[in-house]
Amino acid sequence: MFITLEGIEGSGKTSQIAHIVDFLTDEGYDCVTTREPGGTKAGERIRSILLDPASDDLAADAELLLYIADRVQHLNTFILPRLAAGKTVVCDRFFDATLVYQGYARGLELRLIRRLHQLTCRNIKPDLTFLLDLSPQSGLSRAWAQLNDGSRTGDESRFEQETLDFHNKVRKGYLEVAGTEPERFRIIDGSLAMDQVRQKIISELTRFLNRSDEHF
C-alpha cells in the first residue's frame, strides 16, 4: 500500500506521518516512511539544491526536471522495491506536489508534467493521498515560526520565501487536483489542532482499510 501526504508549507504533514505509521503498525502493517524531494542518497543531494534559498535563480523547467530525476531514483531504489516486498510506504509529498508547484504555481504546462510522469515513472500513483488544507497565511506563519525557533533549518526555506500569491496558487492547485480524483484524495482541515487532524486522518484511514478489505 502506498500512502502520501500533501499540502502547503506549514500544513503539518511531517507531524502526522508518525501518527499514521503508529496506527498502521498497530493494525499489522509493516511500514516505512520517506519524503520527496529526498528519500535516497542522490535524492538528498537534489533536495539540497531545490530547497536552498540560494537557488532562487533556478529556472522553472530545470526545477521540474530535478524533481523528476529525484522521483525516478526514489521510485526505483526505494518505493517500488519496498512495495514489492509487501511493505506499506508512507511518503511526504509525491507527484501531486510537482503538478501543483511547478504546474499551477510556476505556470508550466500541466499536460507536459503529466506526460513526463507517464514516461519516466510509469504513471504510478498512490493508493491514498491525504491533503492537509489550510490558508497560506496560516501555513506560512507556522513554517516561519519553526524556522525562527530552530526546529527547522533555514537551509531548506526556498519555498517559504515565495510570494503569498504563489502559495495561493499552490493551494488552489491542490484543491483542483483533489477534486479530479475524489476516490484517492482525502481532504483534511489542516487548521485544526494537531490532535484533531490526527483523529480525522485515522478515521479516514480506517474507512479506507475497511473498504479495501471488502474487495478481497
C-alpha positions as CSV (number, residue, x, y, z in Angstrom):
1,M,0.0,0.0,0.0
2,F,1.3,3.4,-1.0
3,I,0.1,6.5,1.0
4,T,1.1,10.1,0.5
5,L,0.6,13.3,2.4
6,E,0.3,16.7,0.5
7,G,-0.2,20.3,1.5
8,I,1.3,23.7,1.5
9,E,4.3,24.7,3.7
10,G,3.3,24.5,7.4
11,S,0.3,22.2,6.8
12,G,1.6,19.7,9.3
13,K,2.4,16.7,7.0
14,T,5.6,15.7,8.7
15,S,4.0,15.7,12.2
16,Q,1.1,13.5,11.0
17,I,3.2,10.8,9.3
18,A,4.3,9.4,12.7
19,H,0.7,9.0,13.8
20,I,-0.2,7.2,10.6
21,V,2.7,4.8,10.9
22,D,1.8,4.1,14.6
23,F,-1.8,3.3,13.6
24,L,-0.9,1.1,10.7
25,T,1.7,-0.7,12.7
26,D,-0.9,-1.5,15.4
27,E,-3.1,-2.8,12.6
28,G,-0.4,-5.2,11.5
29,Y,1.1,-3.3,8.5
30,D,4.9,-3.2,8.0
31,C,5.5,0.5,7.3
32,V,8.4,2.6,6.0
33,T,8.4,6.4,5.7
34,T,10.1,8.6,3.1
35,R,9.9,12.0,1.6
36,E,10.3,14.0,-1.7
37,P,12.5,15.5,-2.6
38,G,14.9,13.2,-1.0
39,G,14.5,9.6,0.3
40,T,17.7,8.4,-1.4
41,K,21.3,9.4,-1.2
42,A,21.1,11.0,-4.6
43,G,17.7,12.5,-3.8
44,E,19.1,14.2,-0.7
45,R,21.7,15.9,-2.8
46,I,19.0,17.0,-5.2
47,R,16.9,18.2,-2.3
48,S,19.7,20.4,-1.1
49,I,19.6,22.2,-4.4
50,L,15.8,22.5,-4.7
51,L,15.2,23.8,-1.2
52,D,18.2,26.0,-0.8
53,P,17.3,29.7,-0.8
54,A,20.5,30.3,-2.8
55,S,18.8,28.5,-5.7
56,D,16.4,31.4,-6.2
57,D,17.5,31.8,-9.9
58,L,16.7,28.2,-10.8
59,A,14.6,28.1,-14.0
60,A,11.2,26.6,-13.6
61,D,11.8,23.8,-16.2
62,A,15.2,23.0,-14.6
63,E,13.4,22.8,-11.3
64,L,10.8,20.4,-12.8
65,L,13.5,18.1,-14.2
66,L,15.3,17.9,-10.9
67,Y,12.1,16.8,-9.2
68,I,11.6,14.2,-11.9
69,A,15.1,12.9,-11.5
70,D,14.6,12.7,-7.7
71,R,11.4,10.8,-8.2
72,V,12.8,8.3,-10.7
73,Q,15.6,7.4,-8.4
74,H,13.2,7.3,-5.4
75,L,10.8,5.0,-7.1
76,N,13.3,2.6,-8.5
77,T,15.6,2.3,-5.5
78,F,13.2,2.8,-2.5
79,I,9.5,2.9,-3.1
80,L,8.9,0.1,-5.6
81,P,11.3,-2.4,-4.0
82,R,9.6,-2.0,-0.7
83,L,6.1,-2.2,-2.1
84,A,7.2,-5.4,-3.9
85,A,8.3,-6.7,-0.5
86,G,4.8,-6.2,0.9
87,K,5.6,-3.1,2.9
88,T,3.4,0.0,3.3
89,V,5.2,3.1,2.1
90,V,4.1,6.5,3.6
91,C,5.6,9.4,1.7
92,D,5.7,13.1,2.5
93,R,4.9,14.6,-1.0
94,F,4.9,12.8,-4.4
95,F,3.8,13.6,-8.0
96,D,0.8,15.8,-6.9
97,A,3.3,18.3,-5.4
98,T,5.1,18.6,-8.7
99,L,1.9,19.1,-10.6
100,V,0.8,21.8,-8.2
101,Y,4.1,23.6,-7.5
102,Q,5.6,23.5,-11.0
103,G,2.4,23.5,-12.9
104,Y,-0.3,25.5,-11.2
105,A,2.1,27.9,-9.3
106,R,5.1,28.1,-11.7
107,G,2.9,28.0,-14.8
108,L,4.5,25.1,-16.6
109,E,2.1,23.1,-18.8
110,L,0.1,20.5,-16.8
111,R,-0.1,18.2,-19.8
112,L,3.7,18.2,-20.1
113,I,4.2,17.4,-16.4
114,R,1.7,14.5,-16.6
115,R,3.3,13.2,-19.7
116,L,6.8,13.2,-18.2
117,H,5.4,11.3,-15.2
118,Q,3.9,8.7,-17.6
119,L,7.2,8.3,-19.4
120,T,9.6,8.3,-16.5
121,C,7.6,7.0,-13.6
122,R,5.1,4.7,-15.3
123,N,2.3,7.0,-14.2
124,I,2.5,5.4,-10.7
125,K,0.0,7.0,-8.2
126,P,-0.6,6.4,-4.5
127,D,-3.4,4.3,-3.3
128,L,-4.5,7.0,-0.9
129,T,-3.5,10.7,-0.5
130,F,-4.2,13.0,2.4
131,L,-4.3,16.7,1.5
132,L,-3.9,18.8,4.6
133,D,-5.6,22.0,3.6
134,L,-5.3,25.4,5.3
135,S,-4.8,29.0,4.2
136,P,-1.3,30.0,3.0
137,Q,-1.2,32.8,5.6
138,S,-1.7,30.2,8.4
139,G,0.7,27.7,6.9
140,L,3.5,30.2,6.3
141,S,3.1,31.6,9.8
142,R,3.6,28.1,11.2
143,A,6.5,27.4,8.8
144,W,8.3,30.7,9.7
145,A,7.8,30.1,13.4
146,Q,9.5,26.7,13.1
147,L,12.4,28.3,11.1
148,N,12.7,31.1,13.7
149,D,12.7,28.8,16.7
150,G,15.3,26.5,15.2
151,S,13.1,23.4,14.8
152,R,13.6,23.6,11.1
153,T,16.8,24.7,9.2
154,G,16.9,27.8,7.1
155,D,18.9,25.9,4.5
156,E,15.5,24.5,3.2
157,S,13.4,27.6,3.2
158,R,13.4,28.4,-0.5
159,F,9.7,27.9,-1.0
160,E,8.8,29.6,2.3
161,Q,10.3,32.7,0.7
162,E,8.0,32.7,-2.3
163,T,5.2,35.3,-2.5
164,L,1.8,34.8,-1.0
165,D,0.3,34.8,-4.5
166,F,2.5,31.8,-5.3
167,H,1.2,29.9,-2.3
168,N,-2.4,30.8,-3.0
169,K,-1.9,29.2,-6.5
170,V,-0.4,26.1,-4.8
171,R,-3.4,25.7,-2.5
172,K,-5.9,26.3,-5.4
173,G,-4.0,23.7,-7.5
174,Y,-4.1,21.1,-4.7
175,L,-7.8,21.5,-4.3
176,E,-8.4,21.3,-8.0
177,V,-6.3,18.2,-8.4
178,A,-8.0,16.6,-5.4
179,G,-11.4,17.3,-7.0
180,T,-10.4,15.3,-10.1
181,E,-9.6,12.2,-8.0
182,P,-12.1,12.0,-5.1
183,E,-11.5,8.3,-4.7
184,R,-7.9,8.7,-3.9
185,F,-7.8,12.1,-2.0
186,R,-9.0,12.8,1.5
187,I,-9.1,16.5,2.2
188,I,-8.4,17.2,5.9
189,D,-8.8,20.6,7.6
190,G,-5.2,21.4,8.5
191,S,-6.2,24.5,10.5
192,L,-7.5,22.3,13.3
193,A,-5.4,21.4,16.4
194,M,-2.9,18.7,15.7
195,D,-4.8,16.0,17.7
196,Q,-8.0,16.8,15.8
197,V,-6.2,16.5,12.5
198,R,-4.8,13.1,13.6
199,Q,-8.2,11.9,14.6
200,K,-9.7,12.8,11.2
201,I,-6.8,11.2,9.3
202,I,-7.1,7.9,11.4
203,S,-10.9,7.9,10.8
204,E,-10.5,8.3,7.1
205,L,-7.7,5.7,7.0
206,T,-9.9,3.2,8.9
207,R,-12.7,3.7,6.4
208,F,-10.3,3.2,3.5
209,L,-8.9,0.0,5.0
210,N,-12.3,-1.4,5.8
211,R,-13.5,-0.7,2.3
212,S,-10.3,-2.2,0.8
213,D,-10.9,-5.4,2.9
214,E,-14.4,-5.7,1.4
215,H,-12.9,-6.1,-2.1
216,F,-11.0,-9.3,-1.2
